[in-house]
């Protein structure tokens, strides 16, 4: 388990926050009090997703959106429902929250 510098309180409700851990980029989304963590890489061409720092959501804050081609992903599952990677998924990352800190459970 890898401890991050990200606290759950750093992520706004219905918002997102990017972070790095072990040299890799990730992001977390908080929706209705629940957290979701994904690798920060679009399945289409592997680019980072955010428009600007820590902004991974569309204007309605109901979908994750790739800045490169506008692909839309379901927050709860990472499934792409629109765009060039339709039918693919973001890479979900298992995690635990320990003393308000997000700890990643990365597979070797």
N, C-alpha and C positions, 0 to 999 in steps of 0.2 A: 504494500500500500504506500502510495506517495502522497505526502502532505503538500498542499498548495498554499499560496499566500492569500487565497480567496476565501472570504467569509460569506456566509449566506446573507448576512446583513449588507454586504457590498452590492448585492444584486437588487435592483428596484423591482417591486411587484409589477408584473406584466412588462418586464424589461430583460435586458441581457448584459453580459459582461464577459469580455475576453480575458484570457490568462495563459501563461506558459507554465509548463511543468516538464522537467526532465528534457528540455530542449525542444519540446513539441508545443504546438498551439492548440488551444481548446477554447470553448465558450460554454457558458451556462445561461439558461433561461429560467426565469421564475414566472410561473403562471398559476394563478389561483392558489398561491402558497406552496406549490409543488415545484421541485427543481428537476431540470433536465440538463445533461452534460453531453456535448458532442465534440468530436475532433473538428477543428476549424479548417475544413477542406471540402470543397464542393466535389461531389462524385463525378461531375462532368469533365473537368480538366484539372482538378486538384488545387485550385486557387483558394485563398482565404475568402470568407464569405462577407465580411462586414463592409458596409458603405463607408463609414468613418469609425473611429475607435469606439468599441463597445456597442455599436448599433448593428444588430443582426436581424432585427425584425422589420417587417413591412410597416407602412404608415398606420395601419389599423392595429398594429402590435398583436395580430392574431396568427401570423405565419412567420417562419424564418425565411429570409430572402437573400439570395446570392446577388452581390453587387455586380458581378461580371455579366451575367445574362438574364438576371431577373427571375431565376428559378424560385419556386415557392415550395417550402417544406412544412409539413405538419409538425407543430412543436412537440406534441406528445410521442410521436413515433419516428420523426426524422424522414418520413416518406416524402419523396418529391411528387407533387401533384400537378405541377405546371413548369414548362421550360424544357431545355435540351436534355436534362437528365431524368425526365419523367419516368416513373417506375423504379428508379433507384432510391437509395437511402443514404442519409448522413450516417457516419459511424458513431453510434452511441457509446458512451464510456460509463462503465460501472463505477460507482462512487459510494462513499459513506460520509456522513457529516459527524465530525468528532469535535466537541466543544465549539460549535458554530463554524468550523473550518472544513472545507471540502477536501476530502482525501480520495485520490483516484485509485481504483483497483485495476491496474493495467495488466493485460495478459502478456506473458513473456514471448 
